[in-house]
């Protein structure tokens, strides 16, 4: 029983330390601009020369929808995202009789 108390104390110390550490980090980076954030994000994705050559992107994954107003229930299905230059498409497909999905372009 005593080890549980020690674990709880340790967890509380960590939870109290995290906000203090976060405020110190954000205070240090006052010159961090939105442009710098975007540049770091792009750098994390790939080299600039390879990103410049990329013309399209596509991925597929699982999706679900939960109805809370009007209808009630939940459906699962497949989601697809595709882009080509400045064109985007998001397709959500479900097996429901009353709701087949969405297509945003």
N, C-alpha and C positions, 0 to 999 in steps of 0.2 A: 504494500500500500504506500510505503514511503517513496518508492521510486516513481510512482505516478505523480506525487506531489512535486518531486524534483523536475520531472518532465514538463509539468504544467508551468512551473516557474521559468524554466528555460524557454518555453514557447512564448510566454508573456514578455520575457526580456527581448527576444528576437522581434516580436511584433511592435514593441516600443522603439526599438532601434531603427527599424526600416523607415518610418517617416522622417526621422532625424537625418538619416543618411541621404534620403532623397532630396530633402531641402538643401543640404550642403552641395550636392551635385548640381542641382539646378541653379543655385546662386553662383557657382563657379563659371557657368556657361552663359553669361549674360549677353555675349556677342554672337550667340548661336542664332542664325537667321533662318527663315523658311527656305531660302535658297540653299543654304548649307545642309539643311535636313534632306531636301530632295536630292542633292548631290550625293550625300552619304547613302541614301536609299538606293539610288541607281548604281552606285559603286558596289553595294552589297549584292545586287542582282547579277552583274557581270561587267566585263570590260567595256568601256565606252565605244570602242571600235566595233565590237560584236553587237552591242545594242543598237548602234546606228544602222547596221545591216538588217536587223530584224524587221520584217514586214507584217507578220501575222502572229497570233497567239491563240491557242484553243486549249480548253480543258473540260473534262467531264467528271461529275461526281454525284454523290447521293444528295437528295434534298427532301425536305418534308415541309408540310404546311399544316398549321393548326387553326381551325375556324373558331372564332370566339363570339362573333356578332352575327346575328341572322341564322347561320347554320352552326352546328357544333360537330366536332370530330377532327380527325387528323389523317392525312394522307402522306404516303411516302412515294418517291419517284426518282427520276433522274434529272439532273440539271446540266446544261451545257452553256459554255461561254465561248464566244469566238470574236476575234477582232482582226481587222485588216486595215492597215494604215489608220484612218480616222473613223472607220465604221465599226460599230459594236453590235453584238446580238447576244441576248440572254434568253435561253429557252428552258422552261420548266415543264416537265411532262409527268402526269399522274395517272393512275389507273381508275380514278373515280368516275362514276357514271354522270354526275352532275357537274363535275369540275375536271376538265381534261388537262388544264395547265395554263401557262402564259407564254407569250413570245414578245419580247421587247427588242426593238431594233432602232 
